[in-house]
Amino acid sequence: MNYLELKVEQLKKDGVYRMLPVNETPCEAIITLNGKKVINLSSNNYLGLASHPKVKQKAIEAINYYGVGAGAVRTIVGNMAIHEELDDVIARFKREEAVLVFQSGYMCNIGVIQAVTEKGDLIISDELNHASIIDGVRLSRADKAVYKHSDMEDLERILLEKRSQYNQVLIITDGVFSMDGDIAKLPDIVKLAKKYNALTYVDDAHGSGVLGESGRGTVDHFSLHGQVDFIIGTLSKAVGVVGGYVAGSKAMKEYLLHRARPLLFSTSMMPGACAAIIESIKLLESSNEYTTKLWENSNHLKNALVKQGFDIGHSETPITPVIIGDEAKTMAFSKALLDNGVYVSGIIFPTVPKGLGRIRMMPSALHDKNTLDEAVKIIKVVWDQISNHE
Ligand SMILES: *Cc1c(COP(=O)(O)O)cnc(C)c1O
């Protein structure tokens, strides 16, 4: 057997082998997953923009005009007028000086962190930061330190101990932490950064389109415009399309245009995606109906779960975990829910600490209250069955 076949065999023995679920329908509140109609509480399509008629129409128009591919990287001939427009539309929406779009949030993190740090610098990262930040940090030649999750004393301890030994220090945090739904203590981080002359970097993938005025993000939520050096967002979640961006100063953008490797060595976003994103952002700018509906649905879901006695952790955002604890029980629960028509992902170690397994629900603006009530009813019935079988 070749070595990868052996490794796959081992995955099966370890009980972690899995098949990808197949969705045959648009990413909406009800989907057909593996041939079965289920309530979808697992997507990051927070605002329902992924299949919004106006957003789809703009993508179609752009494809008809530009074609499907940009044909090159942005530094050669792949920088179409629509890419320039996209950067500017997002900068205006984010109320920051400049924006540079990447092909995904992942690409943005691995490109920006590496470009803006070098040997002699220190990166200080929250222990629960997203995998794409961890990968970006790995690619950097700077030294690394990790602080305990949202623990400002621990962050200050590292700054106090190490600041003087380095040229630049970059503090990196998620804006909203995706497993618990808690918000970074950004005002405190900014204060510490000022005190110790450090730079700040917030990855707001789960905050963009969710927090702040009409979804302008965590920085807007805390009124910290102009005070965070690098603001990363994704266009793949609430904005409903695909892509990532960094917002910050004009000089930051100019530098990254010369040094961010995903920009230099990977073809730019498809023009249809650019047009779809521009329309999504315009919808957010013109109305807060999408974010209002998202928050109403989230509060409705959370209240219904608490009423049934579930432990929903300490989320401050639509991300809604139900803490189960035991790993095997968590996965059995998630599987039984799918069999009964509710798709929520089970999340266990190593994604979250041992003994803190949970199912994670992602309500959206597309759900209606009846569907959410129906989901909670099924969750309660299935949970009672599982607990009674112990
Ligand atoms: C989802 C996510 C990303 C990746 O974004 P993509 O656009 O899907 O590549 C990056 N950072 C965080 C914190 C995320 O949650």
The ligand as a Gaussian input file, in Angstrom:
#p B3LYP/6-31G(d) Opt

LIG

0 1
 C      -13.336000      32.168000       7.839000
 C      -12.189000      32.882000       8.358000
 C      -11.104000      33.189000       7.530000
 C      -11.011000      32.696000       6.118000
 O      -11.802000      33.443000       5.256000
 P      -12.055000      32.889000       3.769000
 O      -12.498000      34.093000       3.015000
 O      -13.086000      31.820000       3.865000
 O      -10.760000      32.370000       3.275000
 C      -10.074000      33.934000       8.063000
 N      -10.085000      34.336000       9.354000
 C      -11.106000      34.052000      10.176000
 C      -11.079000      34.535000      11.584000
 C      -12.190000      33.309000       9.719000
 O      -13.197000      33.019000      10.525000

